[in-house]
Amino acid sequence: MFTVTLIEFKTNQAELHRRAAYFRLVKSLEKPDPWNARVLTTVGKLLIESGTGIINRYQTAQYKY
């Protein structure tokens, strides 16, 4: 009825498991870790705000003198 031997079946099964593991690895690396992304976003926003504040203070000090 089936022409596939047990050895071919086990070989195909092992290949499918290997491909599934590779697929999961690729998917996990594609999307950023939410915790890391939140920390980096927060640090970036703080740097932008502090830089803007420094520039505003510098421009104000320039106009006073």
C-alpha positions as CSV (number, residue, x, y, z in Angstrom):
1,M,0.0,0.0,0.0
2,F,2.7,2.5,1.0
3,T,6.0,2.5,-0.9
4,V,7.9,4.4,1.8
5,T,10.2,2.4,4.0
6,L,10.6,3.0,7.7
7,I,14.1,4.4,7.2
8,E,12.8,6.9,4.6
9,F,10.0,7.9,7.0
10,K,12.4,8.4,9.9
11,T,14.7,10.4,7.6
12,N,11.8,12.6,6.5
13,Q,10.6,13.0,10.0
14,A,14.0,14.1,11.2
15,E,14.3,16.6,8.4
16,L,10.9,18.1,9.2
17,H,11.9,18.4,12.9
18,R,15.1,20.1,11.9
19,R,13.3,22.5,9.6
20,A,10.7,23.3,12.3
21,A,13.5,24.1,14.8
22,Y,15.2,26.3,12.3
23,F,11.9,28.1,11.5
24,R,11.2,28.7,15.2
25,L,14.8,30.1,15.6
26,V,14.4,32.5,12.7
27,K,11.0,33.7,13.9
28,S,12.3,34.3,17.4
29,L,15.1,36.4,16.0
30,E,12.9,38.4,13.7
31,K,10.8,40.0,16.4
32,P,12.5,42.1,19.0
33,D,12.2,41.2,22.6
34,P,9.5,43.5,24.1
35,W,11.4,44.2,27.3
36,N,14.6,45.2,25.4
37,A,12.6,47.3,22.9
38,R,10.8,49.2,25.7
39,V,14.1,49.9,27.5
40,L,15.8,51.1,24.3
41,T,12.8,53.3,23.4
42,T,12.7,54.9,26.9
43,V,16.5,55.6,26.8
44,G,16.2,57.1,23.4
45,K,13.3,59.4,24.4
46,L,15.3,60.5,27.5
47,L,18.3,61.3,25.4
48,I,16.2,63.3,22.9
49,E,14.5,65.3,25.7
50,S,17.8,66.0,27.6
51,G,19.4,67.1,24.3
52,T,16.5,69.4,23.5
53,G,16.7,70.9,27.0
54,I,20.4,71.5,26.7
55,I,20.0,73.2,23.3
56,N,17.2,75.4,24.6
57,R,19.3,76.5,27.6
58,Y,22.3,77.2,25.4
59,Q,20.2,79.3,23.0
60,T,18.7,81.2,25.9
61,A,22.1,81.9,27.4
62,Q,23.4,83.1,24.0
63,Y,20.5,85.7,23.7
64,K,21.1,87.1,27.2
65,Y,24.7,88.2,26.4
